[in-house]
Amino acid sequence: MLTKRDLLRSAAAIAAGAAIARPSLLMAQSYPGIIEAKDIAEEGFIYGLPLVMNYAVMQEFAVDKNSGQFKAPFNEINNQHHVATPEDTAVITPNSDTPYSFIWLDLRAEPMVISVPMVEKDRYYSVQLIDGNTYNFGYIGTRATGTEPGDYLVVGPDWKGETPAGVKKVFQSTTPFTLALIRTQLFNPGDMPNVEKIQAGYNAQPLSAFLKRPAPPAAPKIEFLPATTAGIKDNFFQYLDAALQFVPETSRDKAIRAKLAKIGIGPGKTFEFEDLSLEHKAEILVAMKQGDDKVDKWLASGNKNINGWNVGSFFGDEAFYNGDWVMRAGAAKGGLLGNDAVEAMYPYTRTDATGAPLDGSKHKYTITFAPGQLPPVNAFWSVTMYDGKSQFLVKNPINRYLINSPMLPAMKKEADGSLTLYIQKDSPGADKEANWLPAPDDKIYLVMRLYWPKPTPPSILPPGEGTWQPPGINVAQ
């Protein structure tokens, strides 16, 4: 089973024998020189990383029934009646606040209609629409469209029809395969039956069924390239080639696609290894490592450092990224399938307030929210603990992976109204356990989630410049 951790590791340190190769039909003199090929490979790796990651998740969720992470076939909904646990390893930094529902849409034959039920006004939910470019191209939900029931149309890149009667809004994807990722707020463990009732009201159907008309001919069956860890280690670019089949070229990526074609990467191309010189192989391996390092550097410094937290806006639509492939790759590597800033903000950190690495094997930590300084949100907020190496949730004796605002009534506040969270591998004691966020006996990665952040002061918006700032993490005295 492929995990995104494996994918990232393999992308950063690809097996020595691996390399992109040119098709054998290309004559030696027509293949770019070593330096040009290296530069193209580096840029192509950065451009392609989110596409390959997304393709691999689609494989696990909607294609490979034996992946261990399979949810449902294309155009069928899968409702998760639990929140993420350490067993969920398909996507790094999984959200454990909101049970997910998944609908991978195949829009080739016809558009799909997504229907949502009435949701009570104090419960947050969202339907995030993410295409194969990892662009968030639309939202349905509490913030975006309200809590009334409704029918919404999702169409592929080539669709040019009129808005059908009864459809509230049309969302157009840049790719024929797209994910509708639904989050439904869970107030507490006993609230799950209420969440399940709401999930039962989510529906996806072809436009023809919605209009009660005959269905068009089915789209051709696709033999997807299986996304295996071994395969990606052998040839990352082979998987980019596979992903690009389902990512139509746009004006923004036309230039990089033309460059990739020069070194034999593109839809429908096949690769042969024996024709590439050892020098080319070596340089392209270096290029991929350098590309991965650039993405890591952006993740480390592309955002504002506030009290040790990285605060920025990572995710958005095609216009938001505007061809900034490093930012898009950094967003995917930092937390694939994340939300736009107006929907959720994700301050994250691997360091304490002084900049020292967070390590549960060496220290105990605290975070204190001053009186009246809890995260300002319209929905809810959380602080989630991840293993610093894998970015997955951490097993612990009380099965607590996060602390969030619905837990506040059970937590202890100080006399002045401040709230302190205890971040450590062992219990801080019975009197403080309600405020304990269990940590690994190793490196720590923390992510704060602010759902539907308040747009007016005090606010974390605009990203990196807001009037509210996350408090630093301190070593416990």
N, C-alpha and C positions, 0 to 999 in steps of 0.2 A: 504494500500500500504506500502510495506517495504521500508525504506530508509536505507542507510548505517549508518546514525547517530543512528537510532533505533537499528540496529544490534550491533553496538559498545557499545551502552549504555547497551543493554540487556546482552551482553557478559561480561561486567564488573560488572554488578550487577544483577545477575539472580534471578528470583523470588524464594522466600525461599523454596517453595515446589519442586523446580526443582532439578534434579540430573540425572546423567547417572546411568543406572541400568544394572545389569548383566542379561543375559537370564536365565529364570527359570530352564533350563536344567542343568546349572552349579551348582554343589553341593557346599555347604557352604565352605567346606575345600579346594576346588580348586580355589575359588575366592581370589585374592591377599588380603593381610592384608591392614589395613587402610593406613599405611605410604606408602607402595608400590603403592597402588591404587591412593593415592593422588599425588605422584610423576608422575605417568603415566598420570593422568588427566591434570596436569599442562603442561607437555611437549606436550601432545596431543592437548590441547587447542591452544598452540602457533603454533604447526605444522598445525592445522586445520583451524585457523582463515582465512587465505587468501583463502583457498578452499571453505569455507562456504560463504565468501563475494562474491567470483567470481560466485559461484552457484546461489546466490540470484540475482546478476545482470543478469545472463543468464535467470533466471526465468522471471524477469521483462521485459527484452528486447526482448526475443525470444519465450517465452512459454505462459505466461499469458497475453492474449489480453486485459484483464480488469485491468492491473496493473497501468495504468496511465503513464507508461514509455515504453510501448511496441513499438518496432521499426519495426520488420519484422520477419516472420518465418525463421527457419533455411535455409541456403543456398540462401536466397534472400537479396538483398542490400536495405538499407534504407539510403537515402541522406537527411541530415538536411540542410535546406536552411536558417539557422540562426545560430548565435553563442549562447552558453549557457547563460541563464538568471537565476535570482533567482527562476524561476519556475522549473528548472531542478534539481531534488533532488535524482536521482537514484544513482549517484556516487559523493562521496565527492570531494572537491576541483576541480570542473569541469574547464576545459580550455575554455576560452571565446575568444580566438584569432583565432581559426580555425574552421570553420564549419566541423562537423564530418560526416562521412559515416560509417555505421556499416554493417558487414556481420558476423553473427554467423554461423560457418561452422559445419556441421555434416559429419564427415569423415568416418563413419562406413561402408557404402556401397561401397564408392569409393572416390578417391581424388577429390579435387576441383581445377579448374583453375581460378586464379584471373588475369584479364586483366586491364591494365592501358593505358590511352591515352598519346599523346604528351602533355607535360606541358612546358610553357615558362620557360626559364632558370632562370629568376629572381623571380619566384614564388616557394616557398617552399611547398612540399607536402610529406607525408609519409604514408606508409601502415605498421602498426605495427602488428605483429602476436603474439598473447598472448594465451597460452594454459590454461587448467584447473588448472595447478599448479601455475598459474600467472607468468610463465616463458615467457620472450620475446625471441622467438625462430627464429626470422628473420625479416628483413626489406626490403621493396621495397620503392623507392622514390628518391628525389633529392640528398640526401647525399649518400644513399646506392647503388643505381643502375642508377642514372642519370635521365634525363627528357625525354628520348626517350620512345615511346610506347613499350609494351611487354606483354608476357603471362608467368605467373609463377604458378607452381604447389605446392599445399599444401596437404600433405599426413598425414595419421594417424600413430600411433606408430608401427603398424604391417606391413605397406606397404614396399614391397621390389622390386618393378618393376624398369624398365629402364626409363631413362628420355625420354619422348616422343619428337618426332620431333616438332620443333617450340617453345618448352618451354625453357625459358632462364635460369631458376634455379628451384631447388626443395627444399622446406622447410618442415622439418619433425617435427610434433607436438608430445609431450609426452602423449597427451590425444586425445580421439576421437572427443571431442567438443572443438572448438577453436574460438577465435574472431579475425577477421581482422578489425582493428580500423584505419580508414583513416582520416587524417587531411589535409585540403587544405587551404593554407593561404588566408586570406581575407585582402586586403590592406585598405579598407575603406567601409562604408555602401553601397556606389554606385557601388562597385566592385562585389556585390553578383551575378548579371547575368553572369559574367565571371566565377565565381566559379561554378555556376550551370552547365555551359557548360562542364567544366572539370569533374564534378561529373557524368554527363550523360555518360561520356566515361569509367567510372569504371564498371567492369562487373565480375560476378562470375557464373561459370557453371560447371557441373560435367565433369570429364575427358572424359566420354563416349560421351557426347554431343560435346566437343571440338574436339574429334577424329572422330566424326560422326559415331559412332558405337552403337549397341544396349546397353541399360543400364543394369547393373546387377540387381539382385533382390533387392528390397528396404530393408533397415534395419528395424528390428522390431520396432513397435511403443512403446514409453516409457511413462509410467504414472509417470511424475515427481512429487516428493513431493512438494506441494505448499510452497513457501517460504513466510511465514507470520510472522509478528512481534510477534504475540502471540505464534506461534509454536516455534520460536527460543528462546523466553523467557522461555518457558516450558522445552525445552531440546535442548541445543546447539548441543550436540553430536548426536542427531537424524539427524540433518542437515549435520553434518560431515559424518555420515553414508551414507546419500543420495549422497553427493558430491563424496565420495570415490568410489561409483559404476562406476564413469566415470573418475577415475584417476588411471590408471594402476600402479602397484607397480614397482619401479625402484631399482637399487642397492643402491641409496642414501637414500631412505626412507624405505628400507626393515626392518631396526631395529625398528624404531618408529611404523611402521605398526604392527610388531609382538607384541610390548608392548600393543598397543591399543587393539589388539585381546584378550589379557589376561583379559581386563575389559569389553569385549563384544562389541567392536566397530569395524566395518568393513563392506565391501560390503555384502549386503544380510542379515545382522543381524537385528533382531528386539529387542526392549527393553521393559522390564516390570519394573515398579517402586516398586511394593510392596515387592519384595524380598530383596531390599537393606536396610541395617540397617540405623538407624538415624545417627549413628556415621560416616558411610561411606558417607552418603549424605552431612553431614556437612563438612567433610574434603574435599570432591570433590568440593564443592562450594568455599571453601577457596582456593583450588588449582587453580581454574579457575580465581579467582580474582588475585592471585599471578602471574599467567601467563600473565594476561592482564597488571599488573603493570610492569612486566619485559619488555613487548613490549613498554610500554610508556617510561620506563627508557632508552631503546635503542634509541627511537625516540628523546629523550631529550639530550642524551650524546653520541650516537653512531656515531656522525659526528663531524666535526671540527667546532668550534664556531669562526666565523670571523666577527668582528664588530657587534656581536649580531645575525648574520645569521647562521643557520645551513647549512653547505655545505658538501655534500658527494655524494656518488654514491649508489643509493638504488636499482636499477632495472637492470635485466639482464636475462641471460639464465640459464639453469640448472647448468652448470659449474660455473657460476658466484656466485650463492648462495652456491653451494657445500655442501648442507645439513645444512646450517646455518638458522635454522627455525626462530630464533628470528629476524634476519635481514629481512627475507622474510615477516614475519608478520608485522614488523615495516614499511616496504615499502608499504604494502597493506593498513595499517591503516593511514599512512601519506598521501597517494594519490594513490588509486587503479588505475591500468592500466597506470602507468607512464613509461617513456622512459628510455632506456640505456643512460649513460652519454654522449657517443659520439653523440647521436641524440638530447638530450636536458638535460640541467642541471636545477635543481630546488632549488636554495637557498630559505629557508623559515624561518620565525621568528614569535615569539609571544612577543618579547621583544625589547626595544629600545637599543641604543648602550651601555647604562650603565647596562643593564640586567633587568631593571624594566619592568613589564608587559605592553604591549600596550593596552590602554583603551581609546576609542573615547569619552567616557562620561566624562573623566577627563582632557584630554590634546589634543592639536593640535600638529602635528608632521611635520617634513620635512625630505626629503632625498635629498642630493645634490651630483650629479655626477660632479667631478672636470673636468676642461677642458681636452678633449682628453681621458676621462676615462669612456665613455659609455660602456655598456657591449659588449665585443668583440665576435661577432657572424658572421657566414657566411649567416645565414637566417635572423632572427629577434629576438627581446627580448621584454619582457613585465613584468609589476608588477601588480599583481591582488589582489584585496581586498576580503577577506572572513570574515564572521561572526566568531569570535573566538570560539564560542561554537559549532555551527553546521558544520562549514567548507563549508557552501554554500555561493553563491554570495549574495551581500547586496543590497537590494532595496534602491534607492536614487532618488532625484528629477531630475537628468539629465541623468539617465539610463546609467551611466558610471561605469563599473565594473573593468576597468583596464586602465593602460596607457602603450602604446607600441611604438616601434620605428617607425611604419608607421605614428604615430601622431606627430612626431617631427617637421615637417614643420610648424604646427599650434601652437607650443608651444613657450613660451618666454624663451630665454636664457639670462643670465647675461652678462654684458659687457666683462667679462673675458672669456666667452664661456662656463661657467658652467651651469648646468641644475638643478633646484630645483623643486621637487614635493611636493605639499601640501597635507598632509594626515589628514583629519579632517571631522567631521560630517556636518559642515556648510560651505557654500561657503566662500572662502578666499577673495572674492571681484571680481568684473568684470575684473579687470586688471590681476588677477592671476588665473582665473577660467580655462583657457586652461591647466594649470598645476595641477589641483585639482583632487585628487583621493578620492572620497567620502568614509567616514568611518561609521561604525555603532555607535550607541550611547551606546557602550558596548565594550566587549573585541574584539581585532583585531587579525586576522591571515593573514599574508602577504606571498605571494609566488611569487618569481621572476622566469621567464622562459627564458632560453637562448637556442634558437633552433639552432642546428648545431653549437655548440661553436667552435671557432677557435682553432685548436690544437697547434698552435705555439704562443709564447709570443708576446704581452700580452694575456694570456688565463686563464680561470677558471680551465682548465685541467692541470695536473691530479687533480681529485676532492679533495678539501681541501688543496692542495699544489700549486695551480696555481699562476702565477705572477699577475693576476688581481683579486681584491677582491671587493665584494659588499660593498658600503659605509654604515655606520651605520645610524640608524634612530634617530633623535634628537627631543627632546621636543622643540616646537617653543617658542621663547622668546617673 
